[in-house]
Amino acid sequence: MNKDVNVDALFLGPKSENRVFYKEMMEYAITEHMHWRSGFHPEDSALVTPHCQYQPDFRDTLYRTEDILRDLSSRLKTKSVPWFSPRYLGHMNADTLMVSHLAYVMTMMYNQNNCAVEASPVTTDLELEAGRDLCQMFGYDVGKSWGHITSGGTVANYEGIWVARNLKSMPLAMAHHDEAKDLVAGLTEQQLLNMKSSDVLDLTDELKKRGIFEQVRELSARGVGVEPGKLGKFLVPRSKHYSWMKAMDILGLGQEHIVPLDVDSNYRTDVEKMRETTFRLMEEGTPILGMVSVVGTTEEGSVDAVHEVVKLRQECEEKYGSSFYIHVDAAYGGYVRSMFLDEESQFMDYDALVDSYRSKEIIPEGVVWPKRDVYDAFQAMSEADSITVDPHKVGYIPYSAGAIAMKDSRIVDLISYHAAYVFEESDEQDVGDKPVMLGSSIMEGSKAGSTAAAVWAAHRLVPLNISGYGHVIGRGIVTADWFTNKLATAEPFVVQGRSFEVRPLMHPDFHMVNFTFKELGNDSLADHNSLNQRVYERCSYASGRAYSKDFLTSSTSLTVDEYGDTPSIYVRERGFDVQEWETEGSVYILRSAVMTTFLRDEVRFSQYWNNLRDIFTQILTEIVDEENKKSLSHSAA
């Protein structure tokens, strides 16, 4: 039976408030493992004897072990960033789930390697189960889809384009095989390169029936390589993560074949320009290898209109008889889809969803979330061919835990490998109606089974629905809304006769808040960028020990090279003229992922904001004092 979770009971807490339970369970995890060891064939004698333990070199080794760990602890406490505190609003990081810590440590001592089931008889099952959880969250048919854990979103993105590449090249391979070419007879090369994903996979089923699947597969990109530009263009928003550039390099597709898609003022893919670009390529006869939608851009947290991409693909199929692969990069925002699901994992009607948010006290009156287009985008994710998601971001699970989900498990056969000396095929778990070799069906080889346990345990305690993660993620969304509104209406900060105004870049799609300070009366964009960079330096590890900071955040630059002219919209809103933008070509912003779950109370947040205003005033005072000293020094010289 699903029950709403108590979010405060999920985390160790900013002041280690849940330390008693945490220590008890950590001791339990370690003690259980020690019992497991000592209970294995109790008739065996101890191999480390008391006599050995009292030898001088034995004791010295333990002392040196202690010294090393004390040194490590000192380094960690000195230079690490206190993600756990609400004073940290920066990267996609915050306090992480206790259950995942404990599951990771408990499993780590068993040292399971999810490359092969004989090395991970427990955690292979857990990884596949966690993969099914993610597939269900995204609206895929659990019996026909496939998901697994990766080291992060970068590798998951690699896998997305890896399967797209191999899928795209299979029809060409069929055309070059004597016993398969009848399956694609009469189709032009352009038609072969623009087939629907499901149609290609249906043909692979026929290849298997004929017993020639592996022969044909070796004629695809995985066997004969990739002819430059042959497979067409890969359309990716300008808001993309850099992993897409790396993926095109690594997979031999070439970065020059990425077509950047412009973004709008909300830093989502510009739908009209996306359509124009796509139709132009179709008219030219240029194949489209795939298109990426981003659900949670790294810099702005924006949610692309996935529903418009799905609609566009359908139009292309009807108008041109051409299709393309859709991958959703939801490394950042993927877990947010759980907020749209009821306790039976059904995507909720919009009005019923909002009513449920109110009744469950997840999203209060006055906070408008989700925007309707954000709702539509999350709903359409179930139509994507594959999706990247990072449990170590909005899943609140420790690093490193990325993941990928694929709509059709048959696609795994296009990338899988099998080495008889490593894998026992009969022992692997089923995905759909056939066994999937975990280690031979993914990009990575050896990887920690403890990560799979951490993800699995989190999903068991915090269901991927409105009553589970809905409460956890909702807290950050509400806090981000309040934070944005405070920034948008804040009175200027007055320091030594100078006034500084803070304003947000835009209203967030979920919980990434970007903002800048501007000195009123100073219309130099270069000075604006310098001011915000100096604010960042005082709010980060860049200017000393992070642990001593009153507030910590992150930053980025929105440049013309990356975003085209879109940042100029904000630049003009802040009072700078076009010439300033054309000269600088960049705007420096402060970036805060509001992932903390501890500011959801209105009174607590109000106190937090008042304290933050004082902190901002102090930081601006330090900057003004520094400028005054430099001015006096120059005058004296």
C-alpha positions as CSV (number, residue, x, y, z in Angstrom):
1,M,0.0,0.0,0.0
2,N,1.4,3.4,-0.9
3,K,1.7,6.0,1.8
4,D,3.0,9.5,1.6
5,V,6.6,9.7,2.8
6,N,7.9,12.0,5.6
7,V,10.6,13.8,3.8
8,D,12.4,14.9,7.0
9,A,12.9,11.2,7.8
10,L,14.7,10.5,4.5
11,F,17.9,12.5,5.0
12,L,20.7,12.7,7.6
13,G,19.9,16.4,7.8
14,P,21.8,19.7,7.7
15,K,22.7,19.3,11.4
16,S,22.9,15.5,11.4
17,E,19.5,15.5,13.1
18,N,18.9,11.8,12.2
19,R,22.3,10.7,13.3
20,V,21.1,8.2,15.9
21,F,19.1,6.2,13.4
22,Y,21.9,6.6,10.8
23,K,24.6,5.3,13.1
24,E,22.4,2.4,14.2
25,M,21.8,1.3,10.7
26,M,25.4,1.8,9.6
27,E,26.5,-0.4,12.4
28,Y,23.9,-2.9,11.5
29,A,25.1,-3.0,7.9
30,I,28.7,-3.5,8.9
31,T,27.9,-6.0,11.7
32,E,25.7,-8.1,9.4
33,H,28.5,-8.4,6.9
34,M,31.0,-9.4,9.6
35,H,28.6,-12.1,10.8
36,W,28.3,-13.3,7.2
37,R,32.0,-13.7,7.0
38,S,32.5,-15.4,10.3
39,G,29.6,-17.7,9.7
40,F,30.9,-19.1,6.4
41,H,32.1,-22.6,7.2
42,P,32.6,-22.0,10.9
43,E,34.7,-25.2,11.0
44,D,37.5,-23.3,9.2
45,S,40.1,-21.9,11.6
46,A,40.9,-18.2,11.8
47,L,43.6,-17.3,9.4
48,V,44.6,-14.0,11.1
49,T,45.6,-15.3,14.6
50,P,45.9,-13.3,17.9
51,H,49.6,-14.0,17.7
52,C,49.8,-12.3,14.4
53,Q,47.7,-9.4,15.5
54,Y,50.1,-8.6,18.3
55,Q,53.2,-8.4,16.1
56,P,54.8,-5.0,16.0
57,D,54.5,-4.7,12.2
58,F,50.8,-5.7,12.4
59,R,50.1,-2.9,14.9
60,D,52.2,-0.5,12.9
61,T,50.2,-1.3,9.8
62,L,47.0,-0.5,11.6
63,Y,48.4,2.7,13.0
64,R,49.4,3.8,9.5
65,T,46.0,2.9,8.2
66,E,44.5,5.1,10.9
67,D,46.9,8.0,10.0
68,I,45.9,7.8,6.3
69,L,42.2,7.8,7.2
70,R,42.7,10.8,9.5
71,D,44.5,12.6,6.8
72,L,41.7,11.8,4.3
73,S,39.1,13.0,6.8
74,S,41.0,16.3,7.3
75,R,41.2,16.9,3.6
76,L,37.6,16.1,3.1
77,K,36.4,18.4,5.9
78,T,38.8,21.2,4.8
79,K,38.0,21.4,1.1
80,S,34.6,19.7,0.5
81,V,31.5,21.7,-0.3
82,P,28.7,21.4,2.2
83,W,26.0,20.3,-0.2
84,F,23.7,19.2,2.7
85,S,23.0,22.8,3.9
86,P,20.3,25.1,2.6
87,R,23.1,27.7,2.5
88,Y,24.3,25.8,-0.6
89,L,22.2,26.6,-3.7
90,G,24.4,25.8,-6.7
91,H,24.9,22.7,-8.8
92,M,22.4,19.8,-8.9
93,N,23.4,18.5,-5.6
94,A,22.0,18.5,-2.1
95,D,21.6,16.1,0.9
96,T,21.2,12.6,-0.3
97,L,18.9,9.8,0.9
98,M,20.0,7.9,4.0
99,V,18.6,4.6,2.6
100,S,20.9,4.9,-0.4
101,H,24.0,5.6,1.7
102,L,23.2,2.6,3.8
103,A,22.3,0.3,0.9
104,Y,25.5,1.3,-0.9
105,V,27.8,0.7,2.1
106,M,26.0,-2.6,2.9
107,T,26.4,-3.8,-0.6
108,M,29.9,-2.4,-1.1
109,M,31.3,-4.8,1.4
110,Y,30.1,-7.7,-0.7
111,N,32.0,-6.2,-3.7
112,Q,29.5,-7.2,-6.4
113,N,30.4,-6.4,-10.0
114,N,27.4,-6.0,-12.3
115,C,29.4,-7.0,-15.4
116,A,28.5,-10.6,-15.0
117,V,25.8,-12.4,-12.9
118,E,28.3,-14.8,-11.3
119,A,30.1,-11.7,-9.9
120,S,26.8,-10.0,-8.9
121,P,24.1,-12.6,-8.2
122,V,22.1,-10.1,-6.1
123,T,22.8,-6.7,-7.6
124,T,22.2,-7.8,-11.2
125,D,18.6,-8.4,-10.2
126,L,18.5,-5.1,-8.4
127,E,19.8,-3.2,-11.4
128,L,17.3,-4.7,-13.7
129,E,14.5,-4.1,-11.2
130,A,15.6,-0.4,-10.9
131,G,15.7,-0.2,-14.7
132,R,12.1,-1.4,-14.8
133,D,11.2,1.2,-12.2
134,L,12.6,3.9,-14.5
135,C,10.9,2.5,-17.6
136,Q,7.6,2.5,-15.7
137,M,8.1,6.1,-14.5
138,F,8.6,7.2,-18.1
139,G,5.4,5.5,-19.3
140,Y,7.1,2.6,-21.2
141,D,5.6,-0.9,-21.3
142,V,7.7,-2.6,-18.7
143,G,7.4,-5.9,-20.5
144,K,8.9,-4.6,-23.7
145,S,11.3,-1.9,-22.5
146,W,14.8,-2.0,-21.1
147,G,16.7,0.2,-18.6
148,H,19.9,0.0,-16.6
149,I,22.3,2.0,-14.4
150,T,25.3,3.8,-15.8
151,S,28.1,5.8,-14.2
152,G,26.4,9.0,-15.2
153,G,24.4,10.9,-17.8
154,T,27.3,11.2,-20.1
155,V,27.6,7.5,-20.6
156,A,23.8,7.2,-20.9
157,N,23.9,9.8,-23.7
158,Y,26.6,7.8,-25.4
159,E,24.4,4.8,-25.3
160,G,21.5,6.7,-26.7
161,I,23.4,7.8,-29.8
162,W,25.1,4.4,-30.0
163,V,21.8,2.5,-30.4
164,A,20.5,5.2,-32.8
165,R,23.6,4.8,-34.9
166,N,23.4,1.0,-35.1
167,L,19.6,1.1,-35.7
168,K,19.9,3.7,-38.5
169,S,22.5,1.6,-40.3
170,M,20.7,-1.7,-40.2
171,P,18.4,-1.1,-43.3
172,L,21.6,-0.4,-45.3
173,A,23.1,-3.6,-44.0
174,M,20.0,-5.6,-45.1
175,A,20.3,-4.1,-48.6
176,H,23.8,-5.4,-48.8
177,H,23.1,-9.0,-47.7
178,D,21.9,-11.4,-50.3
179,E,19.5,-13.2,-48.0
180,A,18.0,-10.1,-46.5
181,K,17.8,-7.6,-49.3
182,D,14.3,-8.8,-50.3
183,L,13.1,-7.3,-47.0
184,V,14.0,-3.8,-48.2
185,A,13.6,-4.3,-52.0
186,G,12.3,-1.2,-53.9
187,L,13.4,1.2,-51.2
188,T,15.8,4.0,-52.1
189,E,18.8,4.8,-49.9
190,Q,17.1,7.8,-48.6
191,Q,14.1,5.7,-47.6
192,L,16.4,3.2,-46.0
193,L,18.0,5.9,-43.9
194,N,14.7,7.4,-42.7
195,M,12.7,4.3,-41.5
196,K,10.7,4.3,-38.3
197,S,12.5,2.7,-35.4
198,S,9.8,0.2,-34.8
199,D,9.8,-0.8,-38.5
200,V,13.5,-1.5,-38.4
201,L,13.2,-3.6,-35.2
202,D,10.3,-5.6,-36.8
203,L,12.7,-6.4,-39.7
204,T,15.4,-7.5,-37.2
205,D,12.8,-10.0,-35.9
206,E,12.5,-11.5,-39.4
207,L,16.3,-11.6,-39.7
208,K,16.4,-13.7,-36.5
209,K,13.8,-16.1,-37.9
210,R,15.9,-16.6,-41.0
211,G,19.0,-17.1,-38.8
212,I,21.0,-14.3,-40.4
213,F,20.6,-11.5,-37.8
214,E,24.3,-11.6,-36.7
215,Q,25.5,-11.7,-40.3
216,V,23.5,-8.7,-41.2
217,R,24.4,-6.9,-38.0
218,E,28.1,-7.2,-38.9
219,L,27.4,-5.2,-42.1
220,S,25.9,-2.4,-40.0
221,A,27.9,0.5,-38.5
222,R,29.2,-1.7,-35.6
223,G,30.9,-4.0,-38.1
224,V,32.0,-1.9,-41.1
225,G,32.2,1.5,-39.5
226,V,30.6,4.7,-40.5
227,E,31.0,6.5,-43.8
228,P,31.3,10.3,-43.1
229,G,27.9,11.9,-43.1
230,K,26.2,8.8,-44.4
231,L,23.7,8.5,-41.5
232,G,22.7,12.1,-41.6
233,K,22.4,14.9,-39.1
234,F,22.0,14.9,-35.4
235,L,19.8,17.7,-34.1
236,V,20.6,19.0,-30.6
237,P,19.5,22.1,-28.8
238,R,22.1,24.9,-28.2
239,S,21.3,24.2,-24.5
240,K,22.9,20.8,-24.9
241,H,25.4,19.2,-22.5
242,Y,28.9,18.9,-23.9
243,S,28.6,15.1,-23.8
244,W,26.8,15.2,-27.1
245,M,29.9,16.7,-28.8
246,K,32.0,14.0,-27.2
247,A,29.6,11.3,-28.3
248,M,29.8,12.3,-31.9
249,D,33.5,12.2,-31.7
250,I,33.8,8.8,-29.9
251,L,31.2,7.1,-32.1
252,G,32.9,8.3,-35.3
253,L,29.9,10.3,-36.4
254,G,31.7,13.6,-36.5
255,Q,30.9,16.8,-34.6
256,E,30.3,18.6,-37.9
257,H,27.1,16.6,-38.3
258,I,25.5,18.1,-35.2
259,V,22.9,20.7,-36.2
260,P,22.4,23.1,-33.3
261,L,18.7,24.1,-32.6
262,D,18.1,27.6,-31.4
263,V,16.5,28.2,-28.1
264,D,13.8,30.7,-27.1
265,S,13.7,33.2,-24.3
266,N,13.0,30.4,-21.8
267,Y,16.0,28.5,-23.1
268,R,13.9,25.8,-24.5
269,T,14.3,24.6,-28.1
270,D,12.6,27.1,-30.3
271,V,9.7,25.1,-31.7
272,E,9.2,27.1,-34.9
273,K,12.9,27.2,-35.8
274,M,13.1,23.4,-35.0
275,R,10.3,22.8,-37.5
276,E,11.9,25.0,-40.1
277,T,15.3,23.2,-39.8
278,T,13.7,19.8,-39.9
279,F,11.6,20.4,-42.9
280,R,14.5,22.0,-44.7
281,L,16.6,18.9,-44.2
282,M,13.7,16.7,-45.3
283,E,13.2,18.8,-48.5
284,E,17.0,18.6,-49.2
285,G,16.9,14.8,-48.8
286,T,19.3,14.9,-45.9
287,P,18.7,12.0,-43.4
288,I,18.2,12.9,-39.8
289,L,19.9,10.4,-37.5
290,G,18.2,11.6,-34.4
291,M,16.9,14.6,-32.4
292,V,17.5,15.4,-28.8
293,S,15.1,17.1,-26.4
294,V,16.4,18.3,-23.1
295,V,14.3,17.9,-20.0
296,G,16.3,20.0,-17.5
297,T,19.0,22.0,-19.3
298,T,22.3,22.1,-17.3
299,E,22.4,25.8,-17.1
300,E,18.8,26.9,-16.8
301,G,16.8,23.8,-15.9
302,S,14.5,24.4,-18.9
303,V,12.2,21.7,-20.2
304,D,12.0,21.3,-24.0
305,A,8.7,20.8,-25.7
306,V,9.0,17.0,-26.1
307,H,5.4,16.8,-27.3
308,E,6.2,19.1,-30.2
309,V,9.2,16.9,-31.2
310,V,6.9,13.9,-31.2
311,K,4.3,15.8,-33.2
312,L,7.0,16.9,-35.7
313,R,8.2,13.3,-36.2
314,Q,4.7,12.2,-36.9
315,E,4.2,15.0,-39.5
316,C,7.5,14.0,-41.2
317,E,6.3,10.4,-41.4
318,E,3.0,11.4,-42.9
319,K,4.4,14.1,-45.3
320,Y,7.7,12.8,-46.3
321,G,7.6,9.1,-45.3
322,S,10.7,9.8,-43.2
323,S,11.3,9.3,-39.5
324,F,14.0,9.9,-37.0
325,Y,15.2,8.7,-33.6
326,I,14.1,10.7,-30.5
327,H,16.3,10.8,-27.4
328,V,15.4,12.8,-24.3
329,D,18.3,14.0,-22.3
330,A,16.5,14.1,-18.9
331,A,19.7,13.5,-16.8
332,Y,18.7,16.5,-14.7
333,G,14.9,16.5,-14.8
334,G,13.9,12.9,-15.4
335,Y,12.8,12.1,-11.9
336,V,10.5,15.0,-12.0
337,R,8.1,12.8,-14.1
338,S,7.3,10.9,-10.9
339,M,5.4,14.0,-9.8
340,F,2.9,13.4,-12.5
341,L,2.1,9.8,-11.6
342,D,-0.6,8.5,-9.3
343,E,0.0,5.5,-6.9
344,E,-0.7,3.1,-9.9
345,S,1.9,4.9,-12.0
346,Q,-0.7,6.4,-14.3
347,F,-0.1,9.9,-15.7
348,M,-2.6,12.1,-14.1
349,D,-5.0,14.5,-15.8
350,Y,-3.9,18.1,-15.3
351,D,-6.7,19.3,-13.1
352,A,-6.7,16.2,-11.0
353,L,-2.9,16.6,-10.6
354,V,-3.2,20.1,-9.3
355,D,-6.0,19.1,-7.0
356,S,-3.8,16.3,-5.6
357,Y,-0.9,18.7,-5.1
358,R,-3.1,20.9,-3.0
359,S,-4.7,18.1,-1.0
360,K,-1.3,16.4,-0.3
361,E,0.3,19.8,0.5
362,I,2.9,19.3,-2.2
363,I,2.4,22.5,-4.2
364,P,0.5,25.2,-2.3
365,E,-1.9,27.9,-3.5
366,G,0.0,30.7,-5.1
367,V,2.6,28.5,-6.8
368,V,1.7,27.7,-10.4
369,W,3.3,24.5,-11.3
370,P,3.5,22.8,-13.7
371,K,3.1,25.2,-16.5
372,R,0.9,23.6,-19.1
373,D,3.6,23.2,-21.7
374,V,5.9,21.6,-19.1
375,Y,3.1,19.2,-18.2
376,D,2.6,18.3,-21.9
377,A,6.4,17.8,-22.3
378,F,6.6,15.3,-19.5
379,Q,3.5,13.5,-20.7
380,A,5.1,13.0,-24.2
381,M,8.3,11.4,-22.8
382,S,6.7,8.0,-23.2
383,E,7.0,8.4,-27.0
384,A,10.7,8.9,-27.0
385,D,13.0,6.0,-28.2
386,S,15.3,6.4,-25.3
387,I,15.8,8.6,-22.2
388,T,18.8,9.5,-20.1
389,V,18.2,10.1,-16.4
390,D,20.5,10.6,-13.4
391,P,19.4,9.2,-10.1
392,H,22.4,11.1,-8.6
393,K,20.7,14.4,-9.4
394,V,17.0,14.8,-8.6
395,G,16.8,11.2,-7.4
396,Y,18.9,12.3,-4.4
397,I,21.1,9.2,-4.6
398,P,24.9,9.4,-4.1
399,Y,27.3,9.4,-7.0
400,S,27.8,7.8,-9.3
401,A,24.4,6.8,-10.6
402,G,23.2,7.6,-14.1
403,A,20.7,5.5,-16.1
404,I,19.2,5.0,-19.5
405,A,15.8,3.7,-20.4
406,M,14.9,2.4,-23.9
407,K,11.3,2.0,-25.1
408,D,11.9,-1.2,-27.1
409,S,14.2,-3.8,-25.6
410,R,14.8,-5.4,-29.0
411,I,17.2,-2.5,-29.7
412,V,19.7,-4.0,-27.2
413,D,20.5,-6.7,-29.8
414,L,22.0,-4.1,-32.0
415,I,24.7,-3.3,-29.5
416,S,25.1,-6.5,-27.4
417,Y,28.3,-8.6,-27.3
418,H,28.8,-12.0,-25.8
419,A,32.0,-13.6,-24.4
420,A,31.4,-17.2,-23.3
421,Y,34.2,-17.2,-20.8
422,V,32.6,-14.3,-18.8
423,F,28.8,-14.8,-19.1
424,E,26.5,-17.6,-18.1
425,E,23.6,-16.9,-20.4
426,S,21.1,-19.1,-18.5
427,D,21.6,-17.3,-15.3
428,E,20.8,-13.8,-16.6
429,Q,17.5,-12.2,-15.9
430,D,14.8,-11.7,-18.5
431,V,13.8,-8.4,-20.0
432,G,10.7,-8.9,-21.9
433,D,10.6,-12.5,-23.0
434,K,14.3,-13.1,-23.6
435,P,17.5,-13.0,-21.5
436,V,19.6,-9.8,-21.6
437,M,23.3,-10.1,-20.9
438,L,23.8,-7.1,-18.7
439,G,27.6,-6.7,-19.1
440,S,27.6,-7.5,-22.8
441,S,24.7,-5.2,-23.5
442,I,25.9,-1.9,-22.2
443,M,28.8,0.5,-22.9
444,E,30.5,-0.1,-19.6
445,G,32.0,-3.3,-18.4
446,S,32.8,-3.7,-14.7
447,K,30.7,-1.5,-12.4
448,A,29.7,-1.3,-8.8
449,G,26.7,-3.4,-7.8
450,S,26.5,-1.2,-4.8
451,T,25.2,1.7,-7.0
452,A,22.4,-0.5,-8.2
453,A,21.5,-1.4,-4.6
454,A,21.5,2.3,-3.7
455,V,19.0,3.1,-6.5
456,W,16.9,0.1,-5.9
457,A,16.6,0.8,-2.2
458,A,15.6,4.5,-2.8
459,H,12.8,3.4,-5.2
460,R,11.5,0.9,-2.6
461,L,11.3,3.5,0.2
462,V,10.4,6.5,-2.0
463,P,8.0,5.4,-4.7
464,L,8.3,7.0,-8.2
465,N,5.0,8.7,-7.9
466,I,3.2,11.7,-6.4
467,S,3.1,10.2,-2.9
468,G,6.8,9.3,-2.9
469,Y,9.3,11.5,-4.9
470,G,6.4,13.9,-5.4
471,H,6.9,15.2,-1.9
472,V,10.7,15.3,-2.1
473,I,11.0,17.1,-5.4
474,G,8.0,19.3,-4.8
475,R,9.8,20.9,-1.9
476,G,12.5,22.2,-4.1
477,I,10.0,23.4,-6.8
478,V,8.1,25.4,-4.2
479,T,11.2,26.9,-2.7
480,A,12.5,27.8,-6.1
481,D,9.2,29.6,-6.9
482,W,9.4,31.6,-3.7
483,F,13.1,32.4,-4.3
484,T,12.4,33.6,-7.9
485,N,9.6,35.8,-6.7
486,K,11.8,37.4,-4.0
487,L,14.5,38.1,-6.5
488,A,12.0,39.6,-9.0
489,T,10.6,42.0,-6.5
490,A,13.6,42.7,-4.2
491,E,14.4,46.3,-3.3
492,P,17.8,47.5,-4.4
493,F,20.8,46.8,-2.1
494,V,22.2,50.2,-1.1
495,V,25.9,50.2,-0.3
496,Q,27.8,53.4,0.4
497,G,25.5,55.4,-1.8
498,R,25.5,52.9,-4.6
499,S,22.5,50.8,-5.5
500,F,22.5,47.2,-6.8
501,E,19.4,45.5,-8.2
502,V,19.1,41.7,-8.4
503,R,16.7,40.0,-10.9
504,P,16.1,36.5,-12.1
505,L,16.8,35.3,-15.7
506,M,13.3,33.9,-16.0
507,H,10.8,31.9,-14.0
508,P,12.1,28.3,-13.7
509,D,10.5,25.3,-15.3
510,F,11.1,23.4,-12.1
511,H,13.9,24.4,-9.6
512,M,16.9,26.0,-11.3
513,V,17.0,29.7,-10.5
514,N,19.4,32.0,-12.5
515,F,19.9,35.6,-11.5
516,T,22.3,38.6,-11.7
517,F,23.2,41.8,-9.8
518,K,23.4,45.1,-11.7
519,E,24.6,48.4,-10.3
520,L,21.8,50.9,-11.1
521,G,23.1,53.7,-13.4
522,N,26.0,51.6,-14.7
523,D,25.1,50.4,-18.2
524,S,28.4,48.6,-19.0
525,L,27.8,44.9,-19.6
526,A,31.5,44.2,-19.0
527,D,31.1,45.8,-15.5
528,H,28.0,43.8,-14.9
529,N,29.8,40.5,-15.8
530,S,32.7,41.4,-13.6
531,L,30.4,42.3,-10.7
532,N,28.6,38.9,-10.8
533,Q,31.8,37.0,-11.2
534,R,33.2,38.7,-8.1
535,V,29.9,37.8,-6.2
536,Y,30.4,34.2,-7.3
537,E,34.0,34.1,-6.2
538,R,32.9,35.1,-2.7
539,C,30.1,32.5,-2.7
540,S,32.2,29.5,-3.8
541,Y,35.3,27.5,-3.2
542,A,37.2,29.9,-5.5
543,S,38.1,32.3,-2.7
544,G,38.9,30.1,0.2
545,R,37.4,27.4,2.3
546,A,33.8,26.6,1.2
547,Y,32.9,25.5,4.7
548,S,33.4,29.0,6.0
549,K,31.1,30.7,3.5
550,D,27.7,32.1,4.5
551,F,26.1,31.2,1.1
552,L,27.3,29.1,-1.8
553,T,26.2,29.0,-5.4
554,S,27.4,28.3,-8.9
555,S,27.7,30.3,-12.0
556,T,27.9,30.2,-15.8
557,S,28.2,32.4,-18.9
558,L,25.6,32.5,-21.5
559,T,27.6,33.2,-24.7
560,V,26.8,34.0,-28.3
561,D,28.9,31.0,-29.3
562,E,26.7,28.6,-27.4
563,Y,23.3,30.3,-27.4
564,G,23.3,32.6,-30.4
565,D,21.4,35.9,-29.7
566,T,19.0,34.5,-27.1
567,P,20.8,35.9,-24.0
568,S,20.5,39.4,-25.5
569,I,16.8,39.3,-24.5
570,Y,17.8,39.3,-20.8
571,V,20.6,41.8,-21.5
572,R,18.1,44.3,-22.9
573,E,15.7,43.6,-20.1
574,R,18.5,44.6,-17.6
575,G,18.9,47.9,-19.3
576,F,21.9,47.3,-21.5
577,D,21.8,48.3,-25.2
578,V,22.5,46.0,-28.1
579,Q,25.9,47.4,-28.7
580,E,27.0,46.2,-25.3
581,W,25.9,42.7,-26.1
582,E,27.6,42.7,-29.5
583,T,30.8,43.9,-27.9
584,E,30.8,41.4,-25.0
585,G,29.0,38.4,-26.5
586,S,28.4,37.0,-23.1
587,V,26.4,37.5,-19.9
588,Y,27.7,36.1,-16.6
589,I,25.0,34.7,-14.4
590,L,24.6,33.2,-10.9
591,R,23.0,29.7,-11.0
592,S,21.2,28.0,-8.1
593,A,19.6,24.6,-8.3
594,V,17.2,24.8,-5.4
595,M,17.3,21.1,-4.4
596,T,17.2,21.5,-0.6
597,T,14.1,20.0,1.0
598,F,14.5,22.1,4.2
599,L,13.0,25.5,3.2
600,R,9.5,24.4,2.3
601,D,8.0,26.2,5.4
602,E,7.0,29.8,4.6
603,V,8.2,31.2,7.9
604,R,11.5,29.4,7.6
605,F,11.9,30.6,4.1
606,S,11.1,34.2,5.0
607,Q,13.8,34.0,7.7
608,Y,16.2,32.5,5.2
609,W,15.6,35.2,2.6
610,N,16.1,38.0,5.2
611,N,19.4,36.4,6.2
612,L,20.3,36.1,2.5
613,R,19.7,39.7,1.9
614,D,22.1,40.5,4.7
615,I,24.7,38.2,3.2
616,F,24.3,39.8,-0.3
617,T,24.7,43.2,1.3
618,Q,27.9,42.2,3.0
619,I,29.3,40.7,-0.2
620,L,28.5,43.8,-2.2
621,T,30.0,45.9,0.6
622,E,33.3,43.9,0.3
623,I,33.3,44.4,-3.4
624,V,32.7,48.2,-3.1
625,D,35.4,48.5,-0.4
626,E,37.8,46.6,-2.7
627,E,37.0,49.0,-5.6
628,N,37.5,52.0,-3.3
629,K,40.9,50.8,-2.2
630,K,42.0,50.3,-5.7
631,S,40.8,53.8,-6.7
632,L,42.6,55.4,-3.8
633,S,45.8,53.4,-4.7
634,H,45.6,54.7,-8.3
635,S,45.0,58.2,-7.1
636,A,48.0,58.1,-4.8
637,A,50.2,56.7,-7.6
